[in-house]
Amino acid sequence: MEVGFVGVGNMGLPMARNLLRGGHGLVVWDVRPQATEELERMGAIRAQNLNQVAASTRVTLLSLPDEKIVDDVICGPNGLLSGSQAGDTIFDLSTVSPASTRRVAEKCARNGVTVIDAPVTGSVTGAVSGTLTLMIGATKEAIEPFEPVLRSIGTTLLYLNEVGLGNSLKLLNNLVSLTNQAALCEAMALSDRLGIPRRLVGEVLSKGSADSFILNRKLDDIANHDYRPGFFIDLAYKDLGLILDLAAAVDARVGVVKETRALYGDAAKAGFGKLDGSGILAVLEPGEK
């Protein structure tokens, strides 16, 4: 299947590679021309603009940093919608607010174009290995024609039947994972002050009730003070803001999220926004305030 792909950053690039390896034709676009060079060497076609992506394919995947960019890419004056045909489908793999997904989907539906939220979880490692989980705001029947495409990037497809519900579930996932990461980093920073090696702390935590996906995935890097991205602190801060908005809309209490976001915000303001989320340790380590 010929597939469009927009946004080939830390997550998008490995997903696009896996689409090519899965035998799909690929028309790619990124605001940074150099970002698509590897994919072009693998056989992808770089579009000159978003209109060309839409005109060349019937299904397009997006992996973008925030909802304003998603809105511009789809609905902007030279966005995908202006070059799409009735019957085209856009899967948004980004993490954005459910309300923005529904708003864009409603606008596109008036032109016969379907927008489906399909945010992913599994980190960059999962994107590289093609083992991501996709939370899809549509029915299995609606997705069936596109399953070969989606299974090139993920092994678990969750069909949630309703546009926007994919992003609601992704934000709940990030609520747990990002607060867990913050707690782990605070524990490691405390262990530094107590003179206990991070590796030993991680090995003990992994044997008991404090074990977690984050711990298992990041212990080596945390023990080595290696905070290369990963999932940017800036994006974690953005997602935690979306979670606060989601909670405010239904009057839910999320005090832990507020404190956690403040910690990521401190790291971003200190200039660490492009580090991995575990890089909040850079403002927690001894000698830092």
Protein Blocks (a to p, Z undefined) as FASTA:
>chain_A
ZZddehjafklmmmmmmmmmnopacddddfblklmmmmmmnopacdfbfklmmmmpcbdc
dddfbfklmmmmmmmmklmklmpcehiacddfbdcdfklmmmmmmmmmmnopacddddde
eijmlmmnopaccdddbdfklmmmmmmmmmmmbcbdcdehighjlmmmmmmmmmmmmmmm
mmmmmmmmmmmmnopafklmmmmmmmmmkbcfklmmmmmmmmnopabehjdfklmmmmmm
mmmmmmmmnopacfklmmmmmmmmmmmmnopmmgcfklmmmmmgghiZZ
